[in-house]
Amino acid sequence: MAVVPVKGAQVEIEQSGAGRDLVLLHSLLADRTVFAHAVPLLAKKRRVTLVSLPGYGASSPAGPRVEDYADRIAGLLAALRLPRETDVLGNGFGGFIAVALAARHGQLFGRLIAAPALAAFPAAARAPFHRMAELVSAQGMDAVLDAAMQRMLPAAFIEKNPEIVAERKRALAKADPACFRTACLALASLDLSGVLQEVRNPTMVMVGSEDATTPAALARQLADGIRGAKFAELAGCGHCPQLENPRAFVGEVERFLG
């Protein structure tokens, strides 16, 4: 683990492997350890940089918009002097950040994997983010852990894997409540539909068929809005396929990245 200074802030990262660079951005509902089972497979061919997003680990808070998070990641790519051939994969909140990064700073990196993301949440789907923001503000992270697991993982996976669910709760409980609230509100107000035409990076949108947070039909609309983007759906997976089925997840990543 290392802490990288980025324009007056700091970003916690962890690197492993060797080869073409791949940067991984985690979701709102997890920390960087959610990629733990996928990283050893990915690192066989690549240098993998795991990033703790603002408010997680030792990473400093960011501004109130997803674009502010994207600018922080752009600063990190520059601070690490990663080459133009670097690829970026974001899961959930990390996927939204990655799409905004491509629209604003696409010249800094190569290929983009949004696994998954949407252009924007429908009006009804914004309400849970407001509820989580209110709960965490009033009662702390413990108040949202159960709801987060239900959004993150399919019910069948939760029932069969109580030890993984407990581990994920412990990890999420360490997030900074104020930063979590900021991220919830950023997602509730997000609308990337007007900047998708700015994305020039080769792109794949990947989503689990059982993802209730970023449904497959809406993720496909994101792919349709990005010129030349590919779309992949992982059968039986929810919001975090890298946790639920890491081999299938890595298989799709490798098919796209080559």
C-alpha positions as CSV (number, residue, x, y, z in Angstrom):
1,M,0.0,0.0,0.0
2,A,1.2,3.5,-0.8
3,V,-0.2,7.0,-0.4
4,V,0.3,9.3,-3.5
5,P,0.1,13.1,-3.2
6,V,-2.2,14.5,-5.8
7,K,-2.6,18.3,-6.0
8,G,-2.8,18.8,-2.3
9,A,-4.8,15.7,-1.6
10,Q,-3.7,12.1,-1.2
11,V,-4.8,8.8,-2.8
12,E,-4.1,5.4,-1.4
13,I,-3.2,2.7,-3.9
14,E,-1.9,-0.8,-4.0
15,Q,0.0,-2.3,-7.0
16,S,0.8,-5.8,-8.1
17,G,1.9,-7.7,-11.2
18,A,3.8,-6.6,-14.3
19,G,2.8,-5.6,-17.9
20,R,0.4,-3.2,-19.4
21,D,-1.2,-1.0,-16.7
22,L,-4.8,-1.6,-15.5
23,V,-6.3,0.8,-12.9
24,L,-9.3,-0.5,-10.9
25,L,-11.9,1.7,-9.2
26,H,-14.3,0.2,-6.7
27,S,-17.9,0.9,-6.1
28,L,-19.7,3.0,-3.5
29,L,-20.7,-0.1,-1.6
30,A,-17.2,-1.6,-1.2
31,D,-13.6,-0.7,-0.8
32,R,-10.7,-1.7,-3.0
33,T,-10.5,-5.2,-1.4
34,V,-13.6,-6.2,-3.3
35,F,-11.2,-7.0,-6.2
36,A,-9.1,-9.3,-4.1
37,H,-10.1,-12.5,-5.9
38,A,-9.8,-11.0,-9.4
39,V,-6.4,-9.2,-8.9
40,P,-4.2,-12.4,-8.8
41,L,-5.7,-13.4,-12.2
42,L,-5.4,-10.0,-13.7
43,A,-1.9,-9.5,-12.4
44,K,-0.6,-12.5,-14.4
45,K,-0.5,-10.3,-17.5
46,R,-0.7,-6.7,-16.1
47,R,0.5,-4.2,-13.5
48,V,-2.7,-3.7,-11.5
49,T,-3.2,-0.5,-9.6
50,L,-6.0,-0.7,-7.0
51,V,-7.3,2.7,-6.0
52,S,-9.0,3.7,-2.7
53,L,-11.6,6.3,-3.8
54,P,-12.0,9.5,-1.7
55,G,-13.2,8.7,1.7
56,Y,-12.0,5.1,1.7
57,G,-8.7,4.0,3.3
58,A,-6.2,6.9,3.5
59,S,-7.7,8.8,0.4
60,S,-8.7,12.4,0.9
61,P,-12.3,13.7,0.4
62,A,-13.2,15.0,-3.1
63,G,-15.7,17.6,-4.3
64,P,-19.5,17.1,-4.5
65,R,-19.7,15.9,-8.1
66,V,-18.7,12.7,-9.9
67,E,-16.6,14.9,-12.1
68,D,-14.5,16.0,-9.1
69,Y,-13.7,12.3,-8.4
70,A,-12.8,11.9,-12.1
71,D,-10.4,14.9,-11.9
72,R,-8.8,13.3,-8.8
73,I,-8.2,10.1,-10.7
74,A,-6.8,12.1,-13.6
75,G,-4.4,13.7,-11.2
76,L,-3.4,10.3,-9.9
77,L,-2.6,8.9,-13.4
78,A,-0.4,11.9,-13.9
79,A,1.3,11.6,-10.5
80,L,2.0,8.0,-11.1
81,R,3.3,8.8,-14.6
82,L,1.2,6.0,-16.0
83,P,1.6,5.6,-19.8
84,R,-1.1,6.5,-22.4
85,E,-1.7,2.7,-22.9
86,T,-3.0,2.4,-19.3
87,D,-6.5,0.9,-19.1
88,V,-9.2,1.9,-16.6
89,L,-11.9,-0.3,-15.1
90,G,-14.6,1.0,-12.7
91,N,-17.2,-1.0,-10.8
92,G,-20.4,0.8,-9.9
93,F,-19.5,4.2,-8.5
94,G,-16.0,3.6,-9.9
95,G,-17.7,2.9,-13.3
96,F,-19.4,6.3,-13.3
97,I,-16.1,7.9,-12.4
98,A,-14.4,6.1,-15.2
99,V,-16.9,7.3,-17.8
100,A,-16.6,10.9,-16.5
101,L,-12.8,10.4,-16.6
102,A,-13.0,9.3,-20.3
103,A,-15.2,12.3,-21.2
104,R,-13.0,14.8,-19.4
105,H,-9.5,13.3,-19.6
106,G,-9.7,10.5,-22.2
107,Q,-6.3,11.4,-23.6
108,L,-4.6,10.2,-20.5
109,F,-5.4,6.5,-20.9
110,G,-6.3,3.8,-23.3
111,R,-9.3,1.5,-22.9
112,L,-12.3,1.9,-20.6
113,I,-14.4,-0.8,-18.9
114,A,-17.5,0.4,-17.1
115,A,-18.4,-2.7,-15.0
116,P,-21.1,-1.4,-14.7
117,A,-22.3,2.2,-15.0
118,L,-25.2,4.1,-16.4
119,A,-25.6,7.5,-18.1
120,A,-27.9,8.5,-15.3
121,F,-30.3,7.0,-12.7
122,P,-34.0,7.2,-13.4
123,A,-35.9,9.5,-11.0
124,A,-37.2,6.6,-8.9
125,A,-33.8,5.1,-8.5
126,R,-32.3,8.3,-7.1
127,A,-34.4,8.1,-3.9
128,P,-32.4,5.3,-2.3
129,F,-29.2,7.4,-2.5
130,H,-30.9,10.3,-0.7
131,R,-32.1,7.8,2.0
132,M,-28.7,6.4,2.5
133,A,-27.2,9.9,2.6
134,E,-29.7,10.9,5.4
135,L,-29.1,7.7,7.3
136,V,-25.3,7.8,7.3
137,S,-25.4,11.5,8.2
138,A,-27.6,10.9,11.2
139,Q,-26.4,7.4,12.4
140,G,-23.1,6.6,10.7
141,M,-22.0,3.8,8.4
142,D,-23.6,1.0,10.5
143,A,-27.1,2.3,9.5
144,V,-26.6,1.5,5.8
145,L,-24.7,-1.7,5.9
146,D,-27.6,-4.1,5.4
147,A,-29.1,-2.0,2.6
148,A,-25.8,-1.7,0.9
149,M,-25.4,-5.5,0.9
150,Q,-28.8,-5.9,-0.6
151,R,-28.0,-3.4,-3.4
152,M,-24.6,-5.0,-3.9
153,L,-25.3,-8.7,-4.0
154,P,-28.2,-10.9,-5.2
155,A,-30.3,-12.5,-2.4
156,A,-29.2,-16.0,-3.3
157,F,-25.5,-15.0,-3.0
158,I,-26.1,-13.4,0.4
159,E,-27.9,-16.5,1.7
160,K,-25.1,-18.9,0.5
161,N,-22.1,-16.7,1.5
162,P,-22.7,-15.2,5.0
163,E,-19.0,-15.0,5.7
164,I,-18.4,-12.9,2.5
165,V,-21.3,-10.7,3.4
166,A,-19.8,-10.2,6.9
167,E,-16.4,-9.4,5.5
168,R,-17.9,-6.8,3.1
169,K,-19.8,-5.2,5.9
170,R,-16.7,-4.9,8.0
171,A,-14.9,-3.3,5.0
172,L,-17.6,-0.8,4.2
173,A,-18.0,0.2,7.9
174,K,-14.6,1.7,7.7
175,A,-15.6,4.3,5.0
176,D,-15.8,7.9,6.1
177,P,-19.5,8.7,6.6
178,A,-19.3,12.3,5.3
179,C,-17.6,11.1,2.1
180,F,-20.1,8.3,1.7
181,R,-22.9,10.9,2.0
182,T,-21.2,13.1,-0.6
183,A,-20.9,10.2,-3.0
184,C,-24.5,9.2,-2.5
185,L,-25.6,12.7,-3.4
186,A,-23.2,12.9,-6.3
187,L,-24.8,9.7,-7.8
188,A,-28.3,11.0,-7.1
189,S,-27.6,14.1,-9.2
190,L,-25.5,12.5,-11.9
191,D,-26.3,12.8,-15.6
192,L,-23.6,11.9,-18.0
193,S,-25.9,11.6,-21.1
194,G,-24.7,15.0,-22.4
195,V,-21.0,14.1,-22.5
196,L,-21.1,10.5,-23.8
197,Q,-20.2,11.8,-27.3
198,E,-16.9,13.0,-25.8
199,V,-15.8,9.5,-24.9
200,R,-13.3,8.4,-27.6
201,N,-11.7,5.5,-25.6
202,P,-12.4,2.0,-26.8
203,T,-15.1,1.0,-24.3
204,M,-16.9,-2.0,-22.9
205,V,-19.9,-1.9,-20.6
206,M,-20.1,-5.0,-18.4
207,V,-23.1,-5.8,-16.1
208,G,-24.5,-8.7,-14.2
209,S,-27.8,-10.1,-15.3
210,E,-29.1,-9.9,-11.7
211,D,-27.8,-6.4,-10.9
212,A,-30.7,-4.5,-9.3
213,T,-28.7,-1.3,-8.7
214,T,-27.5,-0.7,-12.2
215,P,-29.9,-2.9,-14.3
216,A,-28.7,-4.5,-17.5
217,A,-31.2,-2.8,-19.7
218,L,-30.0,0.6,-18.5
219,A,-26.3,-0.4,-18.7
220,R,-27.0,-1.4,-22.3
221,Q,-28.3,2.1,-23.0
222,L,-25.0,3.5,-21.8
223,A,-23.1,1.3,-24.2
224,D,-25.4,2.4,-27.0
225,G,-24.6,6.0,-26.2
226,I,-20.8,5.6,-26.5
227,R,-19.5,5.3,-30.0
228,G,-18.3,1.8,-30.8
229,A,-18.8,0.5,-27.3
230,K,-19.1,-3.2,-26.6
231,F,-21.6,-4.7,-24.2
232,A,-21.2,-7.8,-22.0
233,E,-23.7,-9.4,-19.6
234,L,-22.6,-11.8,-16.9
235,A,-25.3,-14.4,-16.2
236,G,-26.2,-14.9,-12.6
237,C,-24.2,-12.0,-11.3
238,G,-25.2,-8.9,-9.4
239,H,-23.5,-5.5,-8.9
240,C,-20.0,-6.9,-8.1
241,P,-19.2,-9.8,-10.5
242,Q,-15.5,-9.6,-9.5
243,L,-16.6,-10.8,-6.1
244,E,-19.4,-13.2,-7.1
245,N,-17.7,-14.9,-10.0
246,P,-14.1,-13.6,-10.4
247,R,-13.2,-16.0,-13.2
248,A,-16.1,-15.0,-15.4
249,F,-15.4,-11.4,-14.6
250,V,-11.7,-11.7,-15.5
251,G,-12.6,-13.7,-18.6
252,E,-14.7,-10.9,-20.0
253,V,-12.0,-8.3,-19.1
254,E,-9.3,-10.3,-20.9
255,R,-11.5,-10.9,-24.0
256,F,-11.9,-7.1,-24.3
257,L,-8.3,-6.1,-23.4
258,G,-6.7,-8.9,-25.3
